[in-house]
Amino acid sequence: MTEKIQKKIIVPVDGSENALKSLDYINLLFGPQHNIKTTLFYVMPRLPAILIEEMKKSKETSKRLQDIESRNTEMAQQLVTAAKDRLLDMGFTKDTVTAVFQKIDVGIARDIVHWSEKNKADALIITTRGRSRLETFFMGEIATKVLDYCRVCPVWMLKGSVKHKHVLVAVDNSKNAMRAVAHAGVMLSGTDVDVTVFHSKRDVKRFVPYAVLNEFPEIQKFWRRKAGEVIAPFMQKARDNLIAAGIDSDRISVKAVDGSRQAAADILAEAQNCKAGTIFMGLRGYSAVADYKMGSVTRKVLNQTRDMAVSVVP
């Protein structure tokens, strides 16, 4: 299938080798032959306001401030150029790779999100450090804020080094999950990536006490059958949508399992089993409450992922 729509990907860079792993990932998943346009984006930090005001008080320090700003701009140019050269060395062409930097406006994370959404990016791919201060926020301050601020653009959180092209699309019966399927279809069309559409049925033990289950074991069988009937049309819809997007039907497999007490653990286990390098999922699932910005399953998957990318669709 010939691709007609060029997909726009934004990759924030900061000069670190860790951030450049996003470029290796793009090359692995898409390659130079894929119809994508990659923008490397860097937000220049600034000196504290109190220091700037102090340096403006004399000609000597004011000149020093101008020299610092000039040097910062020079280094920013070198930084994005080096990142661009890395993609060009992989075989990407100059007309498909753009390098952009700007002075900080509101804040690094907000500026990344604003620029991505203003330029109608299809995806924002950002690496994480994998260090955790809080259980629910493992990602590093900037990556965490980017995910929190994005309301339109899907965010691909990359942790570690991805070695496998296989993709797992986690599906439930929520609208958000179907948006994740649609996003996967758009981004993966035209690639040679194999896709597993996956669902973990909720364990009835989450709703019924052990004592009751032991007394009425038929409840478990009934629940599994009913849960399978409920999710089946959504799994079929996901497969049909991926095929309609241009993914070869032979590359799509569908799998539903009798889940454990933790859906996130089931998703990660299946990702390991099928050697998936990328997981697509919605920001919130069917049990989402408006007050929660991120569903618990998505949060746990992000927290426990290693050497994998997780595409989170708002």
Order of alpha helices (4+ residues) and beta strands (2+ residues): beta-alpha-beta-alpha-alpha-beta-alpha-beta-alpha-beta-beta-alpha-beta-alpha-alpha-beta-alpha-beta-alpha-beta
